[in-house]
Amino acid sequence: MEKIKLLMQKIKQFLIDAKAELKRVTWPSQKQTMASTLVVIIIVFVMAIYFGIIDFGLAKLIKLILG
């Protein structure tokens, strides 16, 4: 029974600490979030094209070597 009480106290303290920490977080504005999201989408698109070209070239090279 003592172990359960100790565990419950630890969980309660964790939740209190987590709530306090979240109050100190500086959250980004909607404009910053949208700008960051746009950058990520553009980078993913560019990398997809890059890897697609590399994959296509290597596939052609392997076909050329193996016949």
C-alpha positions as CSV (number, residue, x, y, z in Angstrom):
1,M,0.0,0.0,0.0
2,E,2.9,2.3,0.8
3,K,4.4,1.8,-2.7
4,I,1.1,2.8,-4.3
5,K,0.9,6.0,-2.3
6,L,4.5,6.8,-3.2
7,L,3.8,6.2,-6.8
8,M,0.7,8.4,-6.7
9,Q,2.7,11.2,-5.1
10,K,5.4,10.9,-7.8
11,I,2.8,11.0,-10.6
12,K,1.1,14.0,-9.0
13,Q,4.4,15.9,-8.6
14,F,5.3,15.1,-12.2
15,L,2.0,16.5,-13.4
16,I,2.5,19.7,-11.3
17,D,6.0,20.1,-12.7
18,A,4.8,19.5,-16.3
19,K,2.1,22.1,-15.9
20,A,4.6,24.7,-14.5
21,E,7.0,24.0,-17.3
22,L,4.3,24.4,-20.0
23,K,3.5,27.9,-18.6
24,R,7.2,28.9,-19.2
25,V,7.2,27.8,-22.8
26,T,7.3,30.6,-25.5
27,W,4.9,29.4,-28.1
28,P,5.3,30.5,-31.7
29,S,2.8,32.8,-33.3
30,Q,0.5,31.5,-36.0
31,K,2.6,33.5,-38.6
32,Q,5.8,31.8,-37.4
33,T,4.1,28.4,-37.5
34,M,2.8,28.8,-41.0
35,A,6.2,30.1,-42.2
36,S,8.0,27.1,-40.7
37,T,5.4,24.7,-42.1
38,L,5.9,26.2,-45.6
39,V,9.7,25.8,-45.3
40,V,9.3,22.2,-44.3
41,I,6.9,21.4,-47.2
42,I,9.3,23.1,-49.7
43,I,12.3,21.2,-48.4
44,V,10.4,17.9,-48.5
45,F,9.4,18.6,-52.1
46,V,12.9,19.5,-53.2
47,M,14.4,16.4,-51.5
48,A,11.8,14.2,-53.1
49,I,12.7,15.5,-56.6
50,Y,16.4,15.1,-55.8
51,F,16.1,11.5,-54.6
52,G,13.7,10.7,-57.5
53,I,16.4,11.9,-60.0
54,I,19.1,10.0,-58.1
55,D,16.9,6.8,-58.1
56,F,16.1,7.1,-61.7
57,G,19.8,7.6,-62.7
58,L,21.0,4.7,-60.6
59,A,18.2,2.5,-62.0
60,K,19.3,3.4,-65.6
61,L,23.0,2.8,-64.6
62,I,22.2,-0.7,-63.2
63,K,20.2,-1.6,-66.2
64,L,23.1,-0.5,-68.4
65,I,25.6,-2.6,-66.5
66,L,23.5,-5.7,-66.1
67,G,22.0,-5.5,-69.5
